[in-house]
Amino acid sequence: MHPQVAKARARVAALPRGVRAGERTPAELAEAKRDLEKANRDAYIDRLVANAPAFTPEQVDRLRVLLEPARRDLSRAEATGGDAA
């Protein structure tokens, strides 16, 4: 199991006890569940990349085209000190 998934899963498992005891809030539990979903997605992507064949030059060019708008948004956000959204 991916270490981040294990950590997030343990946090989600422990939080309901804290919510029942009044030591944690339902919002913290919801955040922990979102973190677990993200960790699962990240682990899935890591596995995909690790097992995938190398990209062809054509695939690299296509990815550059697809990711260019996101790169511009990120550059703009970094320049203004804000979010990319």
N, C-alpha and C positions, 0 to 999 in steps of 0.2 A: 504494500500500500504506500502510496506517495506520502511523504512526511507531512505536507501541508494538509492533506485530506485527513490523516489520522488526528492531527492537532485540532482541526475544525470539527471533526466528528466528536471528539472527546468534549469539546466546549459545548456543543449542542446537547450532548447527553447529560452534562452536569447542570446546565442552566435551569431546567424545569424545577429541580429541587430548590434552587435559589429563588425562583419566582414564587413557588408555594410558600417558602419561608419568609417572603417579603424582602429578601436581600437583593433581588434582581428584578428588573422590570420586564414585562412582555416585549417591549421594544428591543431590549438587549437580546432576548431569545430570537426575535425576528432577524435582527442583524447577524446573529451567529448562524442562523439557517442560510441567509444570503451568502455569508462567507464560506459556508460549506459548499453551496452550489458553485461558487466561483472556484474553489479549490478543486472540485470534481471536474469542472470544465478545463481548468489549467492542466490538471493531470492527464486528461484525455488528449489535449493538444500536444503535451509533451510526448505521450506514447505515439501519437500519429506521426509527429516529426521524427522521432527516433527510428520508427519502422518504415518510413517512406523512402522511396528511391530519390536520388538527387534530381533536382529540377533540370529540365532542359533549358538552353538559352532562351527559347521561345516562351517557356513558362515563366522564367524570371522577368522577361520583358512585360508579359501580361500582368504579372503581380505588381510590377512598378506602376503600370497604368492604373490598376485598380486601387492601389494604396496612395496614389498621389494626392487626392483630395484630403485624405486624413493627415498626410504629412504637412500639407499647407495649413490645415486647421491647427495642428499642433504647433507649428512654427509661429503662427499668428498669436496663439494663446501664450506661448512662451515670451513673445515680444511684448505683449501687453500685461503679462503677469496674471492672466485669468485662465479660466477653463477653456477647453477646446470646443465646447458645445455652443 
